[in-house]
Amino acid sequence: MWYFTWILGVLLACSFGIINALWLEATQDLDAEP
């Protein structure tokens, strides 16, 4: 079942990228406010 681990890795990478983007936007918004 190599495809199961492959799909799991792809989903993990996508979720990590989405969380990283959301975290960067959140921190930029906090830094923008004095």
C-alpha positions as CSV (number, residue, x, y, z in Angstrom):
1,M,0.0,0.0,0.0
2,W,2.6,2.5,-1.1
3,Y,-0.1,4.9,-2.3
4,F,-1.6,5.2,1.2
5,T,1.7,6.5,2.6
6,W,2.2,8.7,-0.5
7,I,-1.3,10.3,-0.1
8,L,-0.7,10.7,3.7
9,G,2.6,12.5,3.0
10,V,1.1,14.8,0.4
11,L,-1.8,15.7,2.8
12,L,0.6,16.3,5.6
13,A,2.8,18.6,3.4
14,C,-0.3,20.5,2.1
15,S,-1.7,20.9,5.7
16,F,1.7,22.1,6.9
17,G,1.9,24.7,4.1
18,I,-1.6,25.9,4.8
19,I,-1.0,26.2,8.5
20,N,2.4,28.0,7.9
21,A,0.7,30.5,5.5
22,L,-2.1,31.1,8.0
23,W,0.4,31.5,10.9
24,L,2.5,34.0,8.8
25,E,-0.7,36.1,8.0
26,A,-1.7,36.1,11.7
27,T,1.8,37.2,12.9
28,Q,2.0,39.9,10.2
29,D,-1.4,41.2,11.3
30,L,-0.3,41.3,14.9
31,D,3.0,43.1,14.0
32,A,1.1,45.6,11.9
33,E,-0.9,46.9,14.9
34,P,1.1,49.1,17.3
